[in-house]
Amino acid sequence: MPTMATPHRVSPFLEPGLRTKPGSLAVVQLSRDNFLPVYLQEHTGEHDGYIEGAVVNTRFGSFPHSTLINVPWGSQIRASKVDTGSRGRKRKRQLTENSEGATPEPATNGAKTDTAEPDDADAETALKQAVADSSGFVHILPPTPEIWTTSLPHRTQVVYTPDYSYILYRLRALPGSTLIEAGAGSGSFTHAAVRAVYNGYPGTTPRRKGKVVSFEYNEDRYHKMQEELTQHGLDGLVQLTHRNVYEGGFLVDGGRSPEAEAVFLDLPAPWEALPHLSRRRPTTDDDGTEWVSPLHPKKSVYICTFSPCIEQVTKTVSALRRLGWVDIEMVEIMNRKLHTLRDRVGLNLQVDRGVNNSARDVDEAIARLTEIEERFRENVRPSRGEDTEMAEEEGVSRTRAAPRTEEDAAAPTAKFPWQDGQLITRGEPEIKSHTSYLVFAVLPVEWSDEAEAAVAAKYPLGKEQKVVGAMDKKAKKAQRREMLEQKKGDRKSRRKERDEKLAEGAVV
């Protein structure tokens, strides 16, 4: 009987579902560009001094995990009132007991004893529900590679979204393909690459599954990266190896080829790792062992190197040319965001962010100046006779300026303030500076004797028809003469038909 595949925990990066789940990763959005990754925990009682359980503390308030679990993704979560005082008192009591040398009570692991009686206060504490507060709110979002890139803990320089989105497009990273990554670092590109090649977990169907074969040289970063992949449910889709690829190459599982169709190198010296990315043994590496290529033998392979300096690009391009790579190209990504907003202009608007507190047009400016001058006259308080003479001489009315037109006076004001103003688009004041140079190349499939024989059997030589070089001169002349005769006959038949139609018209 066929063995059943072990079920995998589905990663929230790939299939997050409709609602948040305990034990899974979620992202708390504090503002437009401020995200906080959180591993949700079930409410099992007091946690770190909080009787509401695990709590996320932000500048917008406190949010117990119980309010973040089993809610639809994208929900707005109100802050809650938490008992922060008990948290401080508990720590203070523990410090006092430790300083006095008090012996802590033995833990019972939740088991009941004959002498201990259940404490009603502890039971109420374990079941206490969070109470909404008015301090603020946040949004709960599913984790995506884009959000994870902006919120992950930086261990190295990360590959940002504008770069890795273009890289995956140029590498033809499709579902079911295998991608080699050298230099995992903080895991930004790894999460994006897994989503690009994902078409199911291994063992679910007989077809080939997409996979990312990643290599990391630093041992601390390797262990941290492996821990994150396990927490995110990606350990079955990413094969992480601790190795120096300059010397050890890209084979896995004791010498097996991953048969990769795409390669991404985020290394200080990618030209030193390129000799291992070949379909044949390099001439400089002849140790007598059998050569196994890490590349797919029947498909073209696409590569990208990520280098911050132009000197690295020069050495990489030279190595690619020597090893037979073609279509070599260097690209630099310059990212600039465009913000869409409403340009609200007017003196009657409140001074707020995004409001241009100036006159909307000439009429509004004149009305505003008239009002200022009127207030000035009232504050000066001249005598009645002088005031009247000045008003008559300057032609200034003591009343407020009337609306511009009767239609404007009768027109109702906007119901919603966010609908007022003209919709415009503005770019960022500063363009993101240089991150790295991207070098792309292609290694085509080698043309072997077996491939030549297969093509010759499918398209045998000497039996071509209507192909230049397949007929002698006499046959060509005869074919040309037949074509001319056919055209001449067609011309005569068309002339005959035209004469018959003319004759019928004359008779009528």
TORPANU-332650 format. One line per field, with one value per residue (C-alpha): residue number from 1; x, z, y. Coordinates in steps of 0.05 Angstrom, whole numbers. Layout:
<nodes>
num <- (NUM / ...);
u <- (X / ...);
w <- (Z / ...);
v <- (Y / ...);
</nodes>
This chain:
<nodes>
num <- (1 / 2 / 3 / 4 / 5 / 6 / 7 / 8 / 9 / 10 / 11 / 12 / 13 / 14 / 15 / 16 / 17 / 18 / 19 / 20 / 21 / 22 / 23 / 24 / 25 / 26 / 27 / 28 / 29 / 30 / 31 / 32 / 33 / 34 / 35 / 36 / 37 / 38 / 39 / 40 / 41 / 42 / 43 / 44 / 45 / 46 / 47 / 48 / 49 / 50 / 51 / 52 / 53 / 54 / 55 / 56 / 57 / 58 / 59 / 60 / 61 / 62 / 63 / 64 / 65 / 66 / 67 / 68 / 69 / 70 / 71 / 72 / 73 / 74 / 75 / 76 / 77 / 78 / 79 / 80 / 81 / 82 / 83 / 84 / 85 / 86 / 87 / 88 / 89 / 90 / 91 / 92 / 93 / 94 / 95 / 96 / 97 / 98 / 99 / 100 / 101 / 102 / 103 / 104 / 105 / 106 / 107 / 108 / 109 / 110 / 111 / 112 / 113 / 114 / 115 / 116 / 117 / 118 / 119 / 120 / 121 / 122 / 123 / 124 / 125 / 126 / 127 / 128 / 129 / 130 / 131 / 132 / 133 / 134 / 135 / 136 / 137 / 138 / 139 / 140 / 141 / 142 / 143 / 144 / 145 / 146 / 147 / 148 / 149 / 150 / 151 / 152 / 153 / 154 / 155 / 156 / 157 / 158 / 159 / 160 / 161 / 162 / 163 / 164 / 165 / 166 / 167 / 168 / 169 / 170 / 171 / 172 / 173 / 174 / 175 / 176 / 177 / 178 / 179 / 180 / 181 / 182 / 183 / 184 / 185 / 186 / 187 / 188 / 189 / 190 / 191 / 192 / 193 / 194 / 195 / 196 / 197 / 198 / 199 / 200 / 201 / 202 / 203 / 204 / 205 / 206 / 207 / 208 / 209 / 210 / 211 / 212 / 213 / 214 / 215 / 216 / 217 / 218 / 219 / 220 / 221 / 222 / 223 / 224 / 225 / 226 / 227 / 228 / 229 / 230 / 231 / 232 / 233 / 234 / 235 / 236 / 237 / 238 / 239 / 240 / 241 / 242 / 243 / 244 / 245 / 246 / 247 / 248 / 249 / 250 / 251 / 252 / 253 / 254 / 255 / 256 / 257 / 258 / 259 / 260 / 261 / 262 / 263 / 264 / 265 / 266 / 267 / 268 / 269 / 270 / 271 / 272 / 273 / 274 / 275 / 276 / 277 / 278 / 279 / 280 / 281 / 282 / 283 / 284 / 285 / 286 / 287 / 288 / 289 / 290 / 291 / 292 / 293 / 294 / 295 / 296 / 297 / 298 / 299 / 300 / 301 / 302 / 303 / 304 / 305 / 306 / 307 / 308 / 309 / 310 / 311 / 312 / 313 / 314 / 315 / 316 / 317 / 318 / 319 / 320 / 321 / 322 / 323 / 324 / 325 / 326 / 327 / 328 / 329 / 330 / 331 / 332 / 333 / 334 / 335 / 336 / 337 / 338 / 339 / 340 / 341 / 342 / 343 / 344 / 345 / 346 / 347 / 348 / 349 / 350 / 351 / 352 / 353 / 354 / 355 / 356 / 357 / 358 / 359 / 360 / 361 / 362 / 363 / 364 / 365 / 366 / 367 / 368 / 369 / 370 / 371 / 372 / 373 / 374 / 375 / 376 / 377 / 378 / 379 / 380 / 381 / 382 / 383 / 384 / 385 / 386 / 387 / 388 / 389 / 390 / 391 / 392 / 393 / 394 / 395 / 396 / 397 / 398 / 399 / 400 / 401 / 402 / 403 / 404 / 405 / 406 / 407 / 408 / 409 / 410 / 411 / 412 / 413 / 414 / 415 / 416 / 417 / 418 / 419 / 420 / 421 / 422 / 423 / 424 / 425 / 426 / 427 / 428 / 429 / 430 / 431 / 432 / 433 / 434 / 435 / 436 / 437 / 438 / 439 / 440 / 441 / 442 / 443 / 444 / 445 / 446 / 447 / 448 / 449 / 450 / 451 / 452 / 453 / 454 / 455 / 456 / 457 / 458 / 459 / 460 / 461 / 462 / 463 / 464 / 465 / 466 / 467 / 468 / 469 / 470 / 471 / 472 / 473 / 474 / 475 / 476 / 477 / 478 / 479 / 480 / 481 / 482 / 483 / 484 / 485 / 486 / 487 / 488 / 489 / 490 / 491 / 492 / 493 / 494 / 495 / 496 / 497 / 498 / 499 / 500 / 501 / 502 / 503 / 504 / 505 / 506 / 507 / 508);
u <- (0 / 26 / 48 / 10 / 49 / 61 / 15 / 52 / 33 / 13 / 52 / 13 / 57 / 26 / -45 / -63 / -137 / -194 / -180 / -122 / -101 / -64 / 9 / 15 / 51 / 10 / 31 / 4 / 1 / 14 / 16 / 24 / 98 / 104 / 92 / 103 / 107 / 74 / 68 / -3 / -10 / -74 / -101 / -79 / -77 / -30 / 30 / 88 / 46 / -14 / -77 / -105 / -50 / 3 / -2 / 26 / 44 / 47 / 43 / -31 / -47 / -44 / -72 / -80 / -69 / -140 / -167 / -123 / -141 / -199 / -214 / -216 / -152 / -151 / -195 / -188 / -172 / -187 / -138 / -156 / -149 / -98 / -76 / -5 / -1 / -4 / 53 / 97 / 76 / 90 / 160 / 173 / 147 / 193 / 253 / 237 / 230 / 295 / 332 / 305 / 324 / 253 / 244 / 195 / 136 / 145 / 111 / 54 / 47 / -27 / -41 / -88 / -65 / -103 / -84 / -89 / -157 / -175 / -168 / -229 / -189 / -139 / -196 / -227 / -158 / -148 / -215 / -213 / -232 / -201 / -241 / -238 / -202 / -206 / -131 / -125 / -129 / -87 / -100 / -82 / -54 / -31 / 44 / 69 / 140 / 131 / 109 / 161 / 216 / 198 / 191 / 241 / 302 / 360 / 420 / 450 / 432 / 365 / 339 / 279 / 214 / 232 / 295 / 270 / 205 / 245 / 297 / 244 / 213 / 279 / 297 / 231 / 215 / 151 / 110 / 145 / 215 / 277 / 317 / 387 / 401 / 471 / 473 / 407 / 424 / 360 / 313 / 278 / 291 / 280 / 207 / 193 / 225 / 185 / 120 / 141 / 158 / 105 / 56 / 44 / 82 / 126 / 89 / 19 / 19 / 66 / 85 / 149 / 144 / 176 / 234 / 286 / 356 / 390 / 461 / 488 / 561 / 553 / 534 / 495 / 453 / 442 / 412 / 369 / 345 / 329 / 288 / 248 / 233 / 206 / 163 / 136 / 120 / 170 / 219 / 189 / 197 / 266 / 327 / 377 / 450 / 508 / 565 / 618 / 596 / 663 / 694 / 636 / 593 / 517 / 503 / 456 / 443 / 513 / 525 / 456 / 441 / 382 / 371 / 359 / 330 / 346 / 405 / 411 / 479 / 482 / 556 / 617 / 654 / 604 / 657 / 690 / 625 / 610 / 656 / 610 / 550 / 568 / 544 / 615 / 674 / 716 / 786 / 815 / 780 / 802 / 807 / 788 / 718 / 654 / 627 / 554 / 523 / 474 / 437 / 378 / 406 / 348 / 329 / 362 / 386 / 378 / 425 / 427 / 483 / 472 / 534 / 539 / 605 / 620 / 687 / 649 / 606 / 668 / 698 / 630 / 618 / 687 / 676 / 607 / 636 / 692 / 642 / 595 / 538 / 503 / 456 / 495 / 463 / 470 / 410 / 403 / 336 / 317 / 252 / 206 / 137 / 78 / 28 / -43 / -79 / -130 / -102 / -150 / -142 / -183 / -184 / -245 / -210 / -179 / -104 / -90 / -41 / -48 / -86 / -62 / -89 / -88 / -139 / -173 / -181 / -179 / -249 / -234 / -169 / -206 / -260 / -207 / -170 / -235 / -251 / -181 / -187 / -256 / -230 / -173 / -222 / -264 / -203 / -179 / -249 / -246 / -300 / -364 / -354 / -284 / -304 / -361 / -316 / -263 / -315 / -344 / -276 / -249 / -315 / -306 / -369 / -374 / -410 / -378 / -362 / -420 / -413 / -383 / -447 / -517 / -503 / -445 / -488 / -543 / -496 / -493 / -427 / -389 / -416 / -350 / -286 / -243 / -281 / -262 / -204 / -173 / -144 / -69 / -8 / 60 / 126 / 171 / 215 / 276 / 289 / 316 / 390 / 431 / 425 / 462 / 477 / 440 / 476 / 433 / 456 / 430 / 464 / 430 / 421 / 481 / 470 / 489 / 498 / 433 / 395 / 424 / 404 / 333 / 324 / 353 / 304 / 246 / 266 / 306 / 350 / 338 / 262 / 249 / 196 / 190 / 255 / 312 / 367 / 322 / 312 / 358 / 355 / 311 / 260 / 259 / 248 / 191 / 159 / 165 / 135 / 75 / 63 / 65 / 17 / -30 / -29 / -40 / -99 / -129 / -121 / -156 / -213 / -224 / -223 / -274 / -320 / -316 / -334 / -394 / -420 / -412 / -449 / -506 / -511 / -514 / -570 / -612);
w <- (0 / -15 / 46 / 65 / 63 / 129 / 134 / 135 / 174 / 120 / 123 / 135 / 82 / 29 / 53 / 113 / 113 / 130 / 204 / 251 / 287 / 353 / 345 / 278 / 256 / 247 / 232 / 273 / 231 / 275 / 218 / 142 / 144 / 214 / 224 / 284 / 274 / 330 / 344 / 372 / 437 / 467 / 532 / 584 / 644 / 672 / 628 / 648 / 702 / 657 / 679 / 608 / 581 / 529 / 512 / 456 / 482 / 432 / 434 / 415 / 476 / 499 / 458 / 491 / 444 / 460 / 422 / 361 / 354 / 311 / 277 / 202 / 171 / 163 / 224 / 266 / 338 / 394 / 452 / 518 / 591 / 624 / 696 / 690 / 765 / 782 / 734 / 772 / 841 / 821 / 799 / 861 / 905 / 870 / 880 / 954 / 965 / 929 / 970 / 1036 / 1017 / 1017 / 989 / 931 / 933 / 892 / 825 / 817 / 741 / 749 / 788 / 848 / 917 / 977 / 1020 / 968 / 955 / 890 / 895 / 868 / 855 / 812 / 772 / 760 / 740 / 689 / 657 / 656 / 589 / 560 / 566 / 508 / 519 / 482 / 474 / 402 / 352 / 305 / 245 / 242 / 175 / 147 / 136 / 65 / 39 / 27 / 99 / 127 / 90 / 125 / 195 / 199 / 245 / 203 / 209 / 142 / 86 / 60 / -11 / -14 / -52 / -115 / -124 / -111 / -150 / -213 / -198 / -193 / -258 / -295 / -265 / -291 / -221 / -236 / -192 / -191 / -207 / -164 / -145 / -114 / -66 / -38 / 20 / 57 / 106 / 138 / 95 / 56 / -13 / 13 / 32 / -34 / -74 / -37 / -55 / -128 / -136 / -89 / -119 / -59 / -4 / -19 / -20 / -32 / -108 / -153 / -195 / -181 / -125 / -124 / -77 / -54 / -40 / 4 / 30 / 88 / 110 / 178 / 231 / 276 / 218 / 194 / 261 / 267 / 195 / 207 / 268 / 230 / 173 / 222 / 257 / 190 / 165 / 107 / 128 / 78 / 20 / 36 / 44 / 83 / 86 / 126 / 75 / 41 / -31 / -56 / -37 / -26 / -86 / -90 / -86 / -31 / 7 / 1 / -72 / -104 / -157 / -141 / -216 / -210 / -264 / -229 / -187 / -143 / -113 / -57 / -43 / -34 / -90 / -136 / -189 / -141 / -138 / -212 / -232 / -191 / -233 / -297 / -335 / -346 / -300 / -301 / -329 / -264 / -221 / -240 / -177 / -210 / -180 / -220 / -238 / -218 / -242 / -196 / -257 / -295 / -354 / -402 / -389 / -396 / -329 / -309 / -259 / -221 / -178 / -126 / -119 / -88 / -123 / -197 / -187 / -166 / -228 / -273 / -245 / -246 / -319 / -339 / -303 / -336 / -405 / -393 / -369 / -429 / -401 / -453 / -454 / -398 / -373 / -314 / -283 / -227 / -193 / -171 / -132 / -124 / -92 / -116 / -64 / -84 / -42 / -45 / -48 / -5 / -11 / 25 / 82 / 112 / 123 / 189 / 195 / 187 / 154 / 78 / 79 / 42 / 85 / 32 / -11 / -62 / -114 / -121 / -94 / -30 / -21 / -30 / 19 / 70 / 63 / 70 / 134 / 163 / 147 / 179 / 242 / 243 / 238 / 295 / 340 / 326 / 342 / 309 / 320 / 284 / 238 / 218 / 209 / 162 / 122 / 114 / 93 / 41 / 14 / 8 / -9 / 43 / 73 / 147 / 133 / 118 / 46 / 11 / -24 / -92 / -128 / -111 / -135 / -87 / -30 / -46 / -58 / 0 / 34 / 25 / 70 / 79 / 88 / 56 / -9 / -14 / -58 / -123 / -129 / -145 / -146 / -118 / -118 / -59 / -44 / -43 / -89 / -57 / -70 / -99 / -66 / -111 / -184 / -212 / -264 / -305 / -352 / -385 / -393 / -452 / -459 / -488 / -557 / -550 / -601 / -576 / -589 / -659 / -675 / -649 / -692 / -754 / -745 / -738 / -796 / -845 / -896 / -971 / -969 / -962 / -1006 / -1025 / -989 / -1018 / -1042 / -1046 / -1122 / -1182 / -1233 / -1283 / -1231 / -1208 / -1279 / -1290 / -1225 / -1243 / -1312 / -1282 / -1235 / -1292 / -1334 / -1276 / -1266 / -1340 / -1341 / -1281 / -1316 / -1379 / -1339 / -1301 / -1366 / -1396 / -1336 / -1340 / -1414 / -1402 / -1347 / -1393 / -1449 / -1403 / -1380 / -1452 / -1470 / -1411);
v <- (0 / 70 / 108 / 170 / 235 / 270 / 331 / 397 / 459 / 508 / 572 / 637 / 668 / 622 / 605 / 649 / 630 / 678 / 688 / 693 / 630 / 617 / 597 / 632 / 694 / 758 / 830 / 888 / 952 / 1012 / 1063 / 1063 / 1044 / 1016 / 941 / 896 / 819 / 780 / 706 / 698 / 659 / 630 / 658 / 606 / 651 / 702 / 717 / 762 / 793 / 808 / 772 / 781 / 736 / 756 / 830 / 873 / 942 / 999 / 1075 / 1067 / 1024 / 952 / 895 / 826 / 767 / 744 / 804 / 788 / 714 / 687 / 754 / 766 / 790 / 865 / 877 / 940 / 921 / 970 / 977 / 944 / 962 / 917 / 911 / 936 / 947 / 873 / 862 / 910 / 885 / 813 / 828 / 870 / 813 / 763 / 807 / 816 / 741 / 726 / 779 / 752 / 681 / 655 / 586 / 586 / 539 / 475 / 475 / 426 / 433 / 447 / 382 / 383 / 359 / 334 / 394 / 449 / 480 / 517 / 591 / 627 / 690 / 653 / 622 / 690 / 717 / 662 / 675 / 751 / 781 / 843 / 908 / 958 / 1024 / 1090 / 1101 / 1077 / 1020 / 978 / 932 / 859 / 836 / 769 / 762 / 773 / 777 / 851 / 865 / 817 / 855 / 920 / 888 / 832 / 835 / 858 / 812 / 835 / 882 / 858 / 854 / 901 / 892 / 933 / 892 / 821 / 830 / 848 / 794 / 739 / 763 / 760 / 692 / 662 / 636 / 597 / 550 / 482 / 507 / 501 / 563 / 565 / 622 / 635 / 684 / 676 / 733 / 759 / 718 / 773 / 744 / 673 / 687 / 721 / 664 / 611 / 646 / 650 / 575 / 547 / 497 / 452 / 417 / 356 / 290 / 317 / 302 / 264 / 325 / 363 / 415 / 483 / 490 / 540 / 512 / 564 / 568 / 610 / 614 / 648 / 597 / 645 / 671 / 599 / 577 / 639 / 630 / 557 / 575 / 627 / 579 / 528 / 580 / 604 / 534 / 539 / 485 / 436 / 485 / 514 / 470 / 511 / 489 / 517 / 518 / 561 / 555 / 582 / 515 / 467 / 483 / 476 / 401 / 376 / 312 / 285 / 301 / 302 / 355 / 402 / 411 / 486 / 529 / 595 / 620 / 682 / 700 / 751 / 742 / 788 / 751 / 716 / 702 / 652 / 611 / 613 / 554 / 508 / 531 / 495 / 434 / 410 / 405 / 469 / 460 / 487 / 435 / 365 / 323 / 257 / 251 / 247 / 315 / 329 / 394 / 430 / 458 / 428 / 388 / 400 / 472 / 540 / 568 / 641 / 674 / 740 / 768 / 823 / 867 / 937 / 957 / 965 / 929 / 867 / 873 / 876 / 812 / 776 / 793 / 769 / 702 / 694 / 704 / 653 / 601 / 606 / 649 / 693 / 753 / 786 / 850 / 897 / 933 / 984 / 994 / 1065 / 1063 / 1123 / 1121 / 1163 / 1187 / 1203 / 1255 / 1311 / 1381 / 1421 / 1496 / 1549 / 1597 / 1565 / 1498 / 1479 / 1479 / 1405 / 1358 / 1362 / 1428 / 1489 / 1545 / 1600 / 1635 / 1590 / 1646 / 1722 / 1733 / 1695 / 1734 / 1801 / 1780 / 1759 / 1826 / 1864 / 1826 / 1840 / 1913 / 1916 / 1884 / 1934 / 1992 / 1964 / 1957 / 2029 / 2057 / 2125 / 2177 / 2167 / 2226 / 2207 / 2135 / 2155 / 2201 / 2148 / 2097 / 2144 / 2164 / 2092 / 2059 / 2004 / 1973 / 1959 / 1894 / 1826 / 1808 / 1775 / 1708 / 1709 / 1690 / 1670 / 1599 / 1593 / 1617 / 1568 / 1509 / 1461 / 1449 / 1383 / 1329 / 1294 / 1335 / 1281 / 1290 / 1364 / 1385 / 1363 / 1292 / 1298 / 1253 / 1273 / 1237 / 1227 / 1288 / 1243 / 1184 / 1121 / 1118 / 1061 / 993 / 944 / 927 / 868 / 826 / 777 / 722 / 658 / 590 / 556 / 481 / 445 / 413 / 340 / 284 / 252 / 316 / 321 / 249 / 260 / 322 / 287 / 230 / 277 / 322 / 280 / 316 / 312 / 311 / 385 / 417 / 491 / 506 / 546 / 499 / 437 / 439 / 447 / 503 / 467 / 449 / 521 / 547 / 497 / 517 / 590 / 578 / 542 / 600 / 650 / 608 / 603 / 678 / 690 / 643 / 677 / 744 / 719 / 690 / 755 / 795 / 747 / 754 / 829 / 830 / 785 / 832 / 892 / 857 / 839 / 911 / 936 / 888 / 910);
</nodes>
